[in-house]
Amino acid sequence: MLTSQDLHCVCLSQDTLLHRIHTMQQFHPTPSHAASSQAKFGKKRGSYNCGRCGLPKKGHVCTVGNPATSSSATPSHSSLSVVASAPSSISVSAARRSALQPRRALSFDHEEACGLDPSECTSVWSQEDDLDSSGLPGNVLWDILRRLPPSGLLTAAKVSRGWRDMTRSLWKAAEELNLRVPASVQVGFVASMLQKCPGIVNLSLVMESDVDSTMLACIAFSCPNLAFLEISVSDSAVNRITGSELGRFVADKKSLKSLKMEGCSNLGGFLLCSSSLSTIWLSDLYSLSKMVFNCPQLREISLMFSQREKDSTDLATMVEGLGRSCPRLQNIRIYSMQLSHAAVLALTAAQLRGLRMLSLVFGSEVTDASVAAIASSYPNLELLDLSGSSVSDSGISMICNVFSETLTRLLLAVCPNVTSSGIQFATAQLPHIEIMDCGMTICEPDSHNPIADENNHKPQKTSITNLHLTNQKLIIKHSCLKKLSLWGCSGLDALYLNCTQLKDLNLNSCRNLHPERLLLQCPSLENVHASGCHDMLTGAIQSQVCNAFTDLENPSTCKRLPNGSKRVRVPHLDNTESPDEETKRSRKKGRLCNVLLD
């Protein structure tokens, strides 16, 4: 039974708890208190412990007060504070993580409480356990310590033996570790952290130092149950892992299900064989001599190639092999300037019956003929991304004829051969479309191509017949569209939207859109991006958005007096509107739209 004093201890803030930790480190217990503690737990011969670190004094040299510590020892609080106080350079989306169960996380990127499951404290420590001289039950102390960041746990471990044992159990209970490794820290730092967490299932590393096979060997040795691995590399770091080293790591980790790695420019060629791997994300690939995937359980693959010239990778051969070795593929993402019609034909010959999402980005040689091949082989696609291709309005017509009942996301950014007529036709013929990206499609002839600028200013093929198509008008009426992106459409001068479910609208850099030719009838609109638009257009957007929500403030019917001098609201009892409709209107009234100018 918890007393009021115990409940008060549970509600202590992290700052108060850390202050108490430092206070307990500075002052030793009184003799009477030590005697009562000794009588309670019993005296053990030869177990005289150091008052600073808690280790036995026999043959022991205490290094807690010494700032110079060994590199092989566990990192001190000062070294951890550098890691924890720095901002995180990567954000792992929850949608990208496979949730086997509620995760317990220890993050070195944020000074936040580690997300351990509060229900597990009763299963690990019973209420009768008293591990601390202050008299706190074990489950109460567990609940307090689990809210500390990793640096706080390392400090709490120096207070007493009971606290050290408790923090050790907290490290062992962690299943997820997010670690940022600064450039000044060696592999030993990562090894020391992984040894504290033998039950790690999800590991995310943000490397600011070079990565090589030593890091993979450390992870393979310290994490026997690893299922999700993500390695991100900063701009100043280099990933030196080769294809053979990565292949051995994947073959040895029988439990690995997801592998995401950045900076893979030194792979050269690889052969990945795994019976458990279901997700592969590799970025910055370049000139691969061999690329073989023998993963029968693979569901998702994402290959992003570096945008450099003279890339000798044979994408057609690689894609053709996916049908034989990865028959369960559902999502394919390929970002490469080497994408061509031949690669698309090899993909259609693979006969991946479960394919639902297909992204072929930066393929300037992907044409309407490629769209016809995709439509004939994969009629059940839910997402189609052909950004940066040479698809025209004819290709959009084929997409609408085949995917009218299944397609929910269509991305055609930086497709200069697409006009406003093709976009209007797509929204009219795709009733289930929810997300549509048409950025940089309706552009002026002198507009800069962002993809060409990033790819060493390599020009993209543009149809000469579409160079004169400026001052275009776009009219969209849709009941399911939620996100619409028209960023960089400098050739658009009139826009009329009637989308009841639209929540996000991107009008960045639509500098030729006339304010008097803008009409937004979107009651669910939450965000409008208007960066790079002139002031008159921004004012028109804000005015229409504010007026749309002002009309919702007084939805009740009104009537005029017989003399016509005053309008009176109908009493609530005479209102025939149902309570549910009133609740929906009140929710709409409370939701406001944001006009983002940054």
DOLOMAR-227333 format. One record per residue (C-alpha): residue in three letters; x, y, z. Coordinates in steps of 0.25 Angstrom, whole numbers. Layout:
residues N
- Ala X Y Z;
...
This chain:
residues 598
- Met 0 0 0;
- Leu 6 13 -4;
- Thr 7 24 6;
- Ser 5 39 3;
- Gln 20 41 4;
- Asp 22 30 -7;
- Leu 12 37 -16;
- His 19 50 -14;
- Cys 32 44 -18;
- Val 26 39 -31;
- Cys 22 53 -35;
- Leu 35 59 -34;
- Ser 40 66 -46;
- Gln 53 62 -53;
- Asp 60 75 -48;
- Thr 57 72 -34;
- Leu 61 58 -35;
- Leu 74 61 -41;
- His 77 71 -30;
- Arg 75 61 -20;
- Ile 84 51 -27;
- His 95 61 -27;
- Thr 92 64 -12;
- Met 93 50 -9;
- Gln 106 48 -16;
- Gln 112 60 -8;
- Phe 108 55 6;
- His 110 41 12;
- Pro 100 35 21;
- Thr 101 37 35;
- Pro 106 26 44;
- Ser 92 23 50;
- His 86 22 37;
- Ala 97 13 31;
- Ala 96 4 44;
- Ser 81 3 41;
- Ser 83 -1 27;
- Gln 94 -11 30;
- Ala 84 -17 41;
- Lys 73 -18 30;
- Phe 81 -25 19;
- Gly 92 -32 28;
- Lys 107 -30 28;
- Lys 115 -37 17;
- Arg 129 -40 21;
- Gly 139 -33 11;
- Ser 128 -24 4;
- Tyr 133 -11 8;
- Asn 129 -2 -3;
- Cys 135 12 -8;
- Gly 126 23 -4;
- Arg 127 30 -17;
- Cys 125 19 -28;
- Gly 119 7 -19;
- Leu 130 -2 -23;
- Pro 138 -11 -13;
- Lys 150 -4 -8;
- Lys 159 -16 -8;
- Gly 169 -14 -20;
- His 160 -2 -25;
- Val 165 12 -29;
- Cys 153 21 -30;
- Thr 153 29 -43;
- Val 139 37 -40;
- Gly 146 49 -36;
- Asn 157 48 -46;
- Pro 153 55 -59;
- Ala 163 46 -68;
- Thr 156 33 -70;
- Ser 159 21 -78;
- Ser 154 21 -92;
- Ser 149 7 -90;
- Ala 141 10 -78;
- Thr 126 14 -79;
- Pro 125 29 -83;
- Ser 124 39 -72;
- His 113 49 -70;
- Ser 121 60 -76;
- Ser 123 52 -89;
- Leu 108 49 -90;
- Ser 104 63 -87;
- Val 111 67 -100;
- Val 103 56 -108;
- Ala 90 59 -101;
- Ser 90 74 -102;
- Ala 93 75 -117;
- Pro 81 75 -126;
- Ser 76 63 -134;
- Ser 80 62 -148;
- Ile 70 52 -152;
- Ser 56 50 -149;
- Val 50 35 -150;
- Ser 36 36 -154;
- Ala 26 26 -147;
- Ala 21 22 -161;
- Arg 34 17 -165;
- Arg 36 8 -152;
- Ser 29 -6 -151;
- Ala 22 -7 -138;
- Leu 23 -21 -132;
- Gln 19 -16 -119;
- Pro 20 -3 -110;
- Arg 34 1 -111;
- Arg 43 5 -99;
- Ala 53 15 -104;
- Leu 66 22 -99;
- Ser 69 34 -107;
- Phe 82 41 -107;
- Asp 77 52 -116;
- His 67 59 -107;
- Glu 68 61 -92;
- Glu 54 55 -90;
- Ala 49 43 -81;
- Cys 52 30 -87;
- Gly 39 23 -91;
- Leu 39 11 -83;
- Asp 26 4 -81;
- Pro 20 8 -67;
- Ser 12 -5 -66;
- Glu 25 -13 -66;
- Cys 30 -7 -53;
- Thr 21 -16 -45;
- Ser 25 -28 -52;
- Val 40 -26 -50;
- Trp 40 -20 -36;
- Ser 29 -23 -26;
- Gln 23 -13 -16;
- Glu 30 -20 -4;
- Asp 44 -18 -10;
- Asp 52 -7 -2;
- Leu 65 -5 -10;
- Asp 68 9 -5;
- Ser 71 15 9;
- Ser 60 25 8;
- Gly 50 14 8;
- Leu 44 16 -6;
- Pro 38 3 -11;
- Gly 44 -3 -23;
- Asn 33 0 -32;
- Val 32 14 -28;
- Leu 47 16 -30;
- Trp 46 9 -44;
- Asp 35 18 -48;
- Ile 44 31 -44;
- Leu 57 26 -51;
- Arg 50 22 -64;
- Arg 46 36 -66;
- Leu 61 41 -67;
- Pro 69 42 -79;
- Pro 81 33 -81;
- Ser 91 43 -76;
- Gly 82 44 -63;
- Leu 82 29 -62;
- Leu 97 29 -62;
- Thr 98 39 -51;
- Ala 87 32 -43;
- Ala 95 19 -43;
- Lys 106 26 -35;
- Val 97 29 -23;
- Ser 96 15 -17;
- Arg 97 0 -19;
- Gly 82 -1 -20;
- Trp 81 11 -30;
- Arg 92 5 -38;
- Asp 85 -9 -39;
- Met 72 -2 -42;
- Thr 78 6 -54;
- Arg 85 -6 -59;
- Ser 71 -13 -60;
- Leu 66 -1 -67;
- Trp 77 -2 -77;
- Lys 74 -17 -79;
- Ala 59 -14 -81;
- Ala 61 -4 -93;
- Glu 58 -9 -106;
- Glu 60 3 -115;
- Leu 73 12 -115;
- Asn 74 25 -123;
- Leu 89 29 -122;
- Arg 97 41 -128;
- Val 111 38 -129;
- Pro 120 51 -130;
- Ala 132 52 -138;
- Ser 141 52 -126;
- Val 136 39 -120;
- Gln 141 25 -124;
- Val 135 12 -127;
- Gly 137 9 -112;
- Phe 126 18 -108;
- Val 116 11 -116;
- Ala 121 -2 -111;
- Ser 119 2 -97;
- Met 105 7 -99;
- Leu 101 -6 -106;
- Gln 107 -15 -95;
- Lys 97 -8 -86;
- Cys 85 -11 -94;
- Pro 86 -26 -98;
- Gly 72 -27 -102;
- Ile 72 -16 -113;
- Val 62 -18 -124;
- Asn 62 -5 -131;
- Leu 75 3 -133;
- Ser 77 16 -139;
- Leu 91 23 -141;
- Val 94 37 -146;
- Met 108 36 -149;
- Glu 117 49 -150;
- Ser 129 41 -151;
- Asp 134 31 -162;
- Val 127 17 -162;
- Asp 134 4 -166;
- Ser 133 -11 -163;
- Thr 137 -9 -149;
- Met 124 -3 -146;
- Leu 116 -14 -152;
- Ala 124 -24 -145;
- Cys 121 -17 -132;
- Ile 106 -17 -135;
- Ala 106 -31 -139;
- Phe 113 -36 -126;
- Ser 105 -27 -116;
- Cys 91 -28 -122;
- Pro 87 -43 -124;
- Asn 72 -39 -125;
- Leu 74 -27 -134;
- Ala 62 -26 -144;
- Phe 62 -11 -148;
- Leu 75 -4 -152;
- Glu 77 10 -157;
- Ile 90 17 -160;
- Ser 90 32 -164;
- Val 102 39 -168;
- Ser 105 54 -167;
- Asp 111 62 -178;
- Ser 125 62 -171;
- Ala 125 47 -169;
- Val 128 36 -179;
- Asn 122 22 -180;
- Arg 134 13 -183;
- Ile 125 0 -182;
- Thr 127 -9 -195;
- Gly 117 -18 -202;
- Ser 124 -31 -197;
- Glu 124 -26 -182;
- Leu 109 -22 -183;
- Gly 106 -36 -189;
- Arg 113 -43 -178;
- Phe 106 -35 -167;
- Val 92 -37 -173;
- Ala 94 -52 -175;
- Asp 99 -53 -160;
- Lys 87 -46 -154;
- Lys 76 -56 -155;
- Ser 66 -47 -148;
- Leu 68 -34 -156;
- Lys 56 -29 -162;
- Ser 59 -15 -166;
- Leu 72 -9 -171;
- Lys 73 6 -175;
- Met 86 12 -178;
- Glu 91 25 -184;
- Gly 104 29 -191;
- Cys 106 15 -198;
- Ser 115 21 -209;
- Asn 126 11 -206;
- Leu 118 -2 -207;
- Gly 123 -5 -221;
- Gly 114 -17 -222;
- Phe 107 -26 -212;
- Leu 99 -39 -211;
- Leu 89 -38 -199;
- Cys 83 -52 -195;
- Ser 73 -52 -184;
- Ser 61 -60 -180;
- Ser 56 -50 -170;
- Leu 59 -36 -177;
- Ser 46 -29 -181;
- Thr 50 -15 -183;
- Ile 63 -9 -190;
- Trp 66 6 -191;
- Leu 80 9 -197;
- Ser 84 23 -202;
- Asp 95 30 -209;
- Leu 98 18 -217;
- Tyr 108 20 -229;
- Ser 113 11 -240;
- Leu 109 -3 -235;
- Ser 116 -14 -242;
- Lys 106 -25 -236;
- Met 93 -23 -229;
- Val 86 -36 -225;
- Phe 75 -37 -214;
- Asn 72 -51 -210;
- Cys 61 -48 -199;
- Pro 48 -56 -201;
- Gln 41 -48 -190;
- Leu 45 -34 -195;
- Arg 33 -25 -196;
- Glu 39 -11 -198;
- Ile 51 -7 -205;
- Ser 57 8 -207;
- Leu 69 10 -215;
- Met 74 25 -216;
- Phe 86 27 -226;
- Ser 95 39 -225;
- Gln 92 49 -235;
- Arg 106 48 -242;
- Glu 109 46 -257;
- Lys 116 33 -262;
- Asp 108 24 -253;
- Ser 110 10 -259;
- Thr 99 3 -251;
- Asp 91 -7 -259;
- Leu 77 -4 -254;
- Ala 70 -13 -264;
- Thr 77 -25 -259;
- Met 75 -22 -245;
- Val 60 -20 -246;
- Glu 59 -33 -255;
- Gly 65 -41 -243;
- Leu 55 -35 -233;
- Gly 44 -43 -239;
- Arg 51 -56 -237;
- Ser 57 -54 -223;
- Cys 47 -45 -217;
- Pro 33 -49 -221;
- Arg 26 -42 -209;
- Leu 30 -28 -212;
- Gln 19 -18 -210;
- Asn 27 -4 -210;
- Ile 38 -1 -220;
- Arg 45 13 -220;
- Ile 56 16 -229;
- Tyr 63 30 -230;
- Ser 72 30 -242;
- Met 76 38 -254;
- Gln 79 25 -261;
- Leu 64 21 -261;
- Ser 59 18 -275;
- His 48 11 -283;
- Ala 57 -2 -283;
- Ala 57 -2 -268;
- Val 42 0 -268;
- Leu 40 -12 -277;
- Ala 49 -21 -269;
- Leu 40 -17 -257;
- Thr 28 -21 -264;
- Ala 34 -34 -268;
- Ala 37 -37 -253;
- Gln 22 -40 -251;
- Leu 21 -35 -236;
- Arg 7 -38 -234;
- Gly 6 -31 -220;
- Leu 12 -18 -224;
- Arg 4 -7 -219;
- Met 13 5 -218;
- Leu 23 9 -230;
- Ser 32 21 -230;
- Leu 41 24 -242;
- Val 48 37 -239;
- Phe 57 45 -248;
- Gly 55 37 -260;
- Ser 55 47 -271;
- Glu 54 35 -281;
- Val 41 30 -275;
- Thr 31 33 -285;
- Asp 16 30 -288;
- Ala 20 17 -294;
- Ser 26 13 -280;
- Val 12 17 -274;
- Ala 5 8 -283;
- Ala 14 -4 -279;
- Ile 12 -1 -264;
- Ala -3 0 -266;
- Ser -4 -13 -274;
- Ser 5 -21 -263;
- Tyr 1 -15 -250;
- Pro -14 -10 -250;
- Asn -15 -10 -235;
- Leu -6 1 -231;
- Glu -9 10 -220;
- Leu 2 20 -221;
- Leu 9 24 -234;
- Asp 21 34 -234;
- Leu 27 38 -247;
- Ser 33 51 -243;
- Gly 44 56 -252;
- Ser 39 48 -264;
- Ser 35 52 -278;
- Val 20 47 -276;
- Ser 10 56 -283;
- Asp -5 58 -283;
- Ser -7 45 -291;
- Gly 0 37 -280;
- Ile -9 43 -270;
- Ser -21 39 -278;
- Met -16 24 -278;
- Ile -14 25 -263;
- Cys -28 30 -261;
- Asn -34 19 -270;
- Val -26 7 -262;
- Phe -25 12 -248;
- Ser -38 19 -246;
- Glu -43 10 -235;
- Thr -30 8 -227;
- Leu -21 20 -228;
- Thr -20 29 -216;
- Arg -7 36 -218;
- Leu -2 42 -231;
- Leu 11 50 -231;
- Leu 15 56 -244;
- Ala 25 67 -240;
- Val 35 73 -250;
- Cys 28 67 -262;
- Pro 29 79 -272;
- Asn 20 72 -282;
- Val 8 72 -273;
- Thr -2 83 -274;
- Ser -14 88 -266;
- Ser -23 81 -275;
- Gly -17 68 -271;
- Ile -17 71 -256;
- Gln -32 75 -257;
- Phe -35 62 -264;
- Ala -28 53 -254;
- Thr -36 60 -242;
- Ala -49 57 -250;
- Gln -46 43 -253;
- Leu -39 38 -240;
- Pro -50 39 -230;
- His -42 33 -219;
- Ile -29 41 -220;
- Glu -25 47 -207;
- Ile -11 53 -210;
- Met -6 60 -222;
- Asp 7 66 -225;
- Cys 8 75 -238;
- Gly 19 84 -234;
- Met 27 90 -245;
- Thr 18 85 -256;
- Ile 11 97 -260;
- Cys 23 106 -262;
- Glu 28 117 -270;
- Pro 38 114 -281;
- Asp 50 121 -274;
- Ser 47 115 -261;
- His 59 107 -254;
- Asn 58 92 -253;
- Pro 62 89 -238;
- Ile 65 75 -242;
- Ala 74 79 -253;
- Asp 81 89 -244;
- Glu 84 78 -234;
- Asn 89 69 -245;
- Asn 101 77 -249;
- His 92 86 -258;
- Lys 88 74 -267;
- Pro 76 79 -275;
- Gln 64 71 -276;
- Lys 56 68 -288;
- Thr 44 77 -290;
- Ser 34 77 -302;
- Ile 36 89 -311;
- Thr 21 89 -313;
- Asn 18 92 -298;
- Leu 27 104 -297;
- His 16 114 -300;
- Leu 7 109 -290;
- Thr 6 120 -280;
- Asn -5 127 -273;
- Gln -12 114 -270;
- Lys -25 112 -262;
- Leu -28 101 -253;
- Ile -41 97 -247;
- Ile -42 85 -238;
- Lys -55 80 -231;
- His -53 67 -222;
- Ser -59 61 -210;
- Cys -47 53 -205;
- Leu -35 61 -208;
- Lys -27 64 -196;
- Lys -13 69 -200;
- Leu -11 77 -213;
- Ser 3 82 -217;
- Leu 5 93 -228;
- Trp 18 98 -223;
- Gly 26 105 -234;
- Cys 15 106 -244;
- Ser 19 120 -249;
- Gly 10 118 -262;
- Leu -3 117 -254;
- Asp -11 130 -253;
- Ala -25 125 -249;
- Leu -28 115 -238;
- Tyr -42 110 -234;
- Leu -43 100 -223;
- Asn -56 93 -218;
- Cys -50 82 -209;
- Thr -58 79 -196;
- Gln -47 70 -190;
- Leu -35 78 -194;
- Lys -26 80 -182;
- Asp -12 84 -188;
- Leu -10 93 -200;
- Asn 4 97 -205;
- Leu 5 110 -214;
- Asn 19 113 -212;
- Ser 26 121 -223;
- Cys 13 122 -231;
- Arg 17 137 -234;
- Asn 8 139 -246;
- Leu -5 135 -239;
- His -15 147 -239;
- Pro -22 150 -226;
- Glu -35 153 -233;
- Arg -35 139 -240;
- Leu -33 131 -228;
- Leu -45 124 -221;
- Leu -43 115 -210;
- Gln -56 107 -205;
- Cys -49 97 -196;
- Pro -56 97 -182;
- Ser -46 87 -176;
- Leu -34 95 -180;
- Glu -23 95 -169;
- Asn -10 99 -176;
- Val -7 108 -188;
- His 7 109 -192;
- Ala 10 123 -199;
- Ser 25 125 -199;
- Gly 30 133 -210;
- Cys 16 139 -214;
- His 14 154 -216;
- Asp 7 161 -205;
- Met -6 163 -212;
- Leu -7 149 -214;
- Thr -4 146 -199;
- Gly -14 156 -195;
- Ala -25 150 -204;
- Ile -22 136 -198;
- Gln -23 141 -184;
- Ser -36 148 -187;
- Gln -43 136 -193;
- Val -38 127 -182;
- Cys -43 136 -171;
- Asn -56 139 -178;
- Ala -59 124 -180;
- Phe -57 122 -165;
- Thr -65 134 -161;
- Asp -77 129 -169;
- Leu -77 117 -160;
- Glu -77 125 -147;
- Asn -92 127 -148;
- Pro -98 115 -154;
- Ser -112 116 -148;
- Thr -124 121 -156;
- Cys -128 136 -155;
- Lys -141 143 -158;
- Arg -145 158 -159;
- Leu -155 165 -151;
- Pro -168 170 -158;
- Asn -163 184 -159;
- Gly -150 179 -165;
- Ser -141 187 -155;
- Lys -134 176 -148;
- Arg -130 161 -150;
- Val -132 152 -139;
- Arg -126 138 -136;
- Val -136 127 -136;
- Pro -137 121 -121;
- His -130 108 -118;
- Leu -143 101 -116;
- Asp -148 104 -130;
- Asn -135 100 -137;
- Thr -138 87 -144;
- Glu -123 84 -146;
- Ser -119 71 -139;
- Pro -108 71 -127;
- Asp -99 63 -136;
- Glu -99 74 -147;
- Glu -97 85 -136;
- Thr -85 77 -131;
- Lys -79 76 -145;
- Arg -81 91 -147;
- Ser -74 94 -134;
- Arg -62 86 -138;
- Lys -61 94 -151;
- Lys -62 107 -143;
- Gly -51 103 -134;
- Arg -42 99 -146;
- Leu -34 111 -152;
- Cys -25 111 -165;
- Asn -11 115 -164;
- Val -4 123 -176;
- Leu 10 119 -176;
- Leu 20 129 -182;
- Asp 33 123 -178;
